[in-house]
């Protein structure tokens, strides 16, 4: 059985929303979920919010709002990897 990820919201206005993903699959440890920018640099770690849900609020690892644009959520549970786009609107 593979890791499956459902997208509940992947587009939001900066400072007024969040991206939320639901994760299902054969994982038995905490998932690693990172948010990457267009240059493949880690911006932040997404936070679990319970029952297989992961969120990102549009802030970097220092708590600052990011610039509007396209970011990528990467969810890893070896040997599974999933990634998808997040659009942060101005």
N, C-alpha and C positions, 0 to 999 in steps of 0.2 A: 504494500500500500504506500503510495507516494504522499508527500506533504502537499496539502491543498490550501490555498489562500483565497479567501473571499474579500472583495473590496466593498466596504460599506460606504466609504467616502474617500475620494482621492483628489478632490479639488476644493479649495477653500480660499476665502479672502484673508489676507494677511492680518493677523491680530484678532480675527473673528471666526475661528473655527479650528478644525483639526482633521487630519487624515486618520481613518480607522480601518484596520484590516482584521479579519477573523482567520485564525489558523487552525487547521485540523490535520491530523496525521499521526504517524507512529513515533512521536517524540516523547522522551521521558526525562528530559532535562530542560532547563530554561533555554528558550530560543535566543539567538543573537539577532537583533534587528537593528540595522543601521540605516541612517539617511545619508545619501551621498549627493554631492552637487554634480553639475555637468562635467566637471573636470575629474570626477571619480574620487574626490576627497571626502572623507567622513565629516559630516556637519554635526551630527548628533546621534545618540542612540534613541531608538523609539522605546516607549515605555509600555510594559504590559499593564492592562487595566482589568484583568480577570477573565475567566472563562474563555481562554483562547483569543482574546482581543488585544490588539497592539495599537497604540496611538502615537501620533506626532503632532505637536501643536504649532509648528512653524518657527521654533526657536532653536538656536545652535546650542552647543554643549556649554556655553557660557551664559545661557539664558537670554541672549539677544535675539530679537526678531530677525529672520533671514531676509534677503532681498527677494522680491517677487521673481518667479521663474519656475523652471521644471527641476524637480529633484527626484531621486530614486530611492525607494525603500528596498532594502536587501535583507531577506530573512533567511537565516542559515540554521539548519539542524543537520549535521553530517549524517548521511551523504547527500542530503537534500538542499537545494538552493532555489529561492524564488526571488524575483525582483520585478518591480512595477513602478510606473511613473506617478508622481504627485505634482499637481499644478498649484502653485501658490500665486494667487491673484493680488494685484495692488489694492 
